[in-house]
Amino acid sequence: RIHRHHIVGTAFIMAASAKDARDLVTAMRSAYAKTPTRLKIIDMYVIYGLVTAVIQVVYMAMVGTFPFNAFLSGVLSCVGTSVLGVCLRMQVNPANKEFTDLPPERAFADFVLCNLVLHLVIMNFLG
């Protein structure tokens, strides 16, 4: 048997949780607004790669896995470039004090070179 004070207490907790969630989203949005445009572009690149990987997995689940090497290559390409994008973001982020001696041009050159190696491996895996 459910008592009235249990329902009221649960509703209060849910309302407090919803308010905390709204406050968290507001704080994250205001903090992200201060992020440099260069980092926002990299973030969009990473999100694009991950969304493309998810679309490929959904397509594979609906249609099948016949050319399995092609599926693996496509997903690993998307995930790999996203990981390399995160590494690039870490290196060019001015708030990250770990890479202060690394110029952004060098970080981008490393990103391009690693992408070339990644895609050479993926092309080799395709056969």
N, C-alpha and C positions, 0 to 999 in steps of 0.2 A: 504494500500500500504506500502510495506516494503522498507525502505531507506537503502542505502549501509552502512551508519555509524552505524545503528542498528545491522546489521550482523557482522560487524567488532568488535563492542563493545561486542557482545555476544560471539564471538569466543575468544576474549581476556579474558573475564571472565572465560570461560570454560577452556582455557589453564592455567590460573592462578590457578583455582581450582584443575586441574589435577596435577599441580606442587606441590601445597600444600598437596594434598593427597599422592603423592610420598614421599615428605619430612616427612610427618607424619608416613608413613609405615617404612621408613628408620630409623627414630628416635625410633620408637617402637621396631623394630628388634634389633637395637644396644643396647637398654636398656634391652630387654629380654635376650640378649646373656649374660648379667652379672648376670642373675638370677641363684641361686644355683641349682644343678642337682636335689636335693631332691624336690624342689618346682616344677620343670619341670615335674617330674614323677607324682606328685599330679595333676598338670594341665592336663596331658594326661589322667589320671583316670577320672577326672571330664568331660572332653570332650568326652571320651568313653561312659560314662553314659548318657550324653545328646544326643549323636548321636544314641545310642541304643533306647532311648525313642522316638526320632523322627522316627526311622525306625518302631517301633511298632505302632505309630500313622498312618503312611503311610500305613502299612499293614492293620490296622483296617479300614481305609478309602476305601481300595481296596476290601477287603474280606468281612467285616461286623463285627458286634459287638456281635455275638451270646453269647460266654461266657463273658459277660460284666465285671463280677468280675475279671476274669483272665486278661482282658485287663487293667482294672484300677490298679490291683495289679502290673502288669509288669511295667506300666508307672510310678506309684508312687514309686516303688522300685528303678528304674533308677534315677528319679528326686531326691528322698530322699538320695540315696547314693552320688549323685553329690553335694547336699547341705551339707551333712556331710563332703565331701571332701574339699569343700570350707572352712568350719569351721576349718578343720585340717590344711589347708594351712595358714589360718590366724594365727593359734596358733604356727606353727613351723617357720613362716617367721621371720628371724632375724631382718629385717627392721621394723617390727611391735613392737613398744615399749610397747604395752598394755599387752602383755603376757610374759614379761621378767622373771617373777618368776615361770613360768610353764615349766618344762622340756619337751623336745620333746617326751620322752618315755611316760610320763603321757598323753600328748595330743593324742598320738597314741592309748593308752589304752582306753581313752574316746571315740575315733573314733570307735574302735572295739566294745565296749560295746553298743554304740548308734546304730551301725549297727545291732547288735544282737537283740536289742529291736525293731528296725524298721522292721526287717524281721520276727520276731515273730508276730507282729501286721499284717503284710502282709499275712503271712501264715494263721492266724486266719480269716482274711477277705476273703480268698479264700474259706474257709468253710471246 
